[in-house]
């Protein structure tokens, strides 16, 4: 694999956790090449795929890493191996704006410690634009971000708060709480686009209600491992 950032410290490290994403990983990495060409470092962290994901991803990344299954475990492994001053965590089914690097650079230069993008959901279901709007509003109001919104954070702050808690679910909420104690997030209005497959596969209304219940349970102290079981933790979702 080539390393487009050899010999210098990149501003931005993109960290992409994957698990059994053979049908989508090449397209996702192709979209990220524009950022890589402008100096971003791209790390793919595989959680034990058995469908050839790792082999497909190798040519499109600066580094391909193996880690135990779990988004938190995989993203922390990517963060440890990365060299960038700012870490950007991208889900395998999320598409960044083409100028994401410039937007993050401007936010950090303006004093932001961490932040996220607004999100849109790639689906024709009439309820999902409302779901996305509510996600963005809730995040802006509470200062809590979700992984679907492509969280970014200065490396020093990420390390200072102890990285992602290595839990089975809600690692993004937990990290947001830690970072919020340091600073409010930069809520960028540029939109990332995330796949609607999670909602469509399990039913839009059912998934909306389930996520509300899971977040409420987590707020009141439920064990993330038990929540992951209720969520139906899938081999496709690290």
Order of alpha helices (4+ residues) and beta strands (2+ residues): beta-alpha-beta-alpha-beta-alpha-beta-beta-alpha-beta-alpha-beta-alpha-alpha-beta-alpha-alpha-alpha
